[in-house]
Amino acid sequence: MSRHVLILAAGQGTRMRSARPKVLHRLAGLALIEHVLRAAEPLEPAITAVVVGHQAAQVQGGLADHTPLRFVVQSEQLGTGHALLQAAPVFQGCRGTLVVLSGDVPLVRAATLERLVATHERTKAAITVVTAHVARPYGYGRIVRTEGQLSGVVEERDASDTQRQVKEINSGIYAFDLEPLFEALQEIPSAGAVNEIYLPGLVTIYRRRGLPVETIAVPDPNEVRGINSQTELAEVSSIVRQRKNEELMAAGVTIEDPSTTYIDVDVTVGPDTVIHPGVFLEGRTTVGARCELHAGVRIVDSTLEDDVLVNNHCVIQRSHIGGAARVGPFAHLREGTVVGAEAKIGNFVETKKTSLGRGSKAGHLTYLGDASVGDGANVGAGTITCNYDGVNKHRTTIGNNAFIGSGTELVAPVEVGDGAYVGAGSCITEDVPAGALGLARGRQVNKNGWAGRRRDQQD
């Protein structure tokens, strides 16, 4: 049987108090709705559609990299049943199972959705509802059972005092048989001040028709927890972060203080790596085995090979660090930086679109931009590559085993050859040949007695 997925993402999310659509808020490196899309991928749906409404263009733009997706516009948000009705043309002529998910429920697991579909198809149900037992069910629709079988879903505002004591709630996640679905949706009565159409009304309709209705329960209610406020987003973020840290620690990573370690879901870390407190690993970062990341380090979309040491308070963005390299403290490696094996980037060094060869060193207070440094080179403290002329960027090339003295300015485009030396304090504007010494500084002149005369004048 074919399977299809529909994700509801049309709501305004007013309680977020944000100009950003709720489903695009970030959670551990992904938008909320991206977590939901990933959970649905193992179902291998023939069609995946997203219902958009509020800020529809922004939501569609945020999902531009997810193909193929079909978008359904719900101009007026008149309930979940109304949202499904808008999707009828997308599934016209389709047969099989339609799984309906909410774009703001990011913790749902792929295994739960697979169990939902398996139960739904095995029992040949018209609708299967995912439920959970929660300690505080306020605000949720309550599951009403008759002799153990689902007989209806009662919304909070319509529930009696007895029904409000029920702890089993409707998660808003469903599997439907497509054949009777859209015709039955027409029968759901409108409710509330704005005549909304709610999907749980199908339970009553199907029961009346004698069609099978099923449920599956999730053991962890957090899995079906929706996010409606910034507070709830922070609470769910803590759950995701804890899960990720536990996953890495189970694989042999040492995390000294999990409560202050923030690791996105797509990050990978090798065994025997030690992560100190206050570390942020973001995006698609990969950290090898036996690395050590000290406190305050932030690494984004970067690769660290094995045995890398990153000292305190470094920022590494979209860069590649070779094996056994040393970085920091207080270094800033910007986009396009490649650090060779056993190389060293020291304190207060900034790099951008720069490669540093194997075993090379830039130890202190240096800026290397649009530069290529060969193997075994030494870049002295206070060196600056002057790569920008006010209009264009230019490259600096430093050869193998070259030595750049402290306080040097390299005005690009310029090349220092293999084994060349540049004297400290030089402003290099021309190429330095291999094996040569480059000097470019004014001759020193001492004015004897000048300082005393100066002080006398000031007095």
BELSUL-V697370 format. One record per backbone hydrogen bond with DSSP energy under -1.0 kcal/mol. CO is the residue of the C=O (numbers start at 0). NH is the residue of the N-H. Records with the same first field share a line. If there is no record, write none. Layout:
BEGIN
CO->NH / NH
END
This chain:
BEGIN
1->96
2->45
3->98
4->48
5->100
6->50
7->102
9->53
12->15
13->16
20->23
21->24
22->32
24->31
26->29
27->264
29->26
30->34
31->35
32->36
33->37
34->38
35->39
39->42
40->43
46->4
47->69
48->6
49->71
50->8
51->73
52->55
54->58
55->59
56->60
57->61
60->63
62->65
69->49
71->51
75->77
77->196
78->82
79->83
80->84
81->85
84->87
86->90
90->93
95->177
96->3
97->175
98->5
99->173
100->7
101->104
103->226
108->112
109->113
110->114
111->115
112->116
113->117
114->118
115->119
116->120
117->121
118->122
119->124
125->176
126->213
127->174
128->215
129->170
130->217
131->168
136->139
140->169
141->153
143->150 / 151
145->148
148->145
151->143
153->141
154->157
159->163
161->164
162->165
166->133
167->142
168->131
172->129
173->99
174->127
175->97
179->183
180->184
183->186
184->187
190->195
191->194
195->190
196->80 / 81
197->200
198->201
199->202
200->204
201->205
202->206
203->207
204->208
205->210
211->125 / 126
213->128
215->130
219->222
220->223
221->224
228->232
229->233
230->234
231->235
232->236
233->237
234->238
235->239
236->240
237->241
238->242
239->243
240->244
241->245
242->246
243->247
244->248
245->249
247->252
248->251
251->271
253->274
256->259
257->260
261->280
263->266
267->286
269->272
270->289
272->253
273->292
274->255
278->261
279->298
280->263
281->300
284->267
285->303
286->269
288->306
290->273
291->309
292->275
293->296
294->312
296->279
297->315
298->281
299->317
301->285
302->320
303->287
305->323
307->291
308->326
309->293
311->329
313->297
314->332
315->299
317->335
318->302
319->338
320->304
321->324
322->341
324->308
325->344
326->310
330->314
331->350
332->316
333->336
334->352
336->319
337->355
338->321
339->342
340->358
342->325
343->361
344->327
346->364
348->331
349->367
350->333
351->369
353->337
354->372
355->339
356->359
357->375
359->343
360->378
361->345
363->381
365->349
366->384
367->351
369->395
370->354
371->397
372->356
374->400
376->360
377->403
379->382
380->406
382->366
383->409
384->386
385->411
386->393
391->388
394->413
395->371
396->415
397->373
398->401
399->418
401->377
402->421
403->379
405->424
407->383
408->427
409->385
413->396
414->431
415->398
416->419
417->434
419->402
420->437
421->404
422->425
425->408
427->410
431->416
432->435
435->420
437->422
439->426
446->449
448->452
449->453
450->454
451->455
452->456
453->457
454->458
END
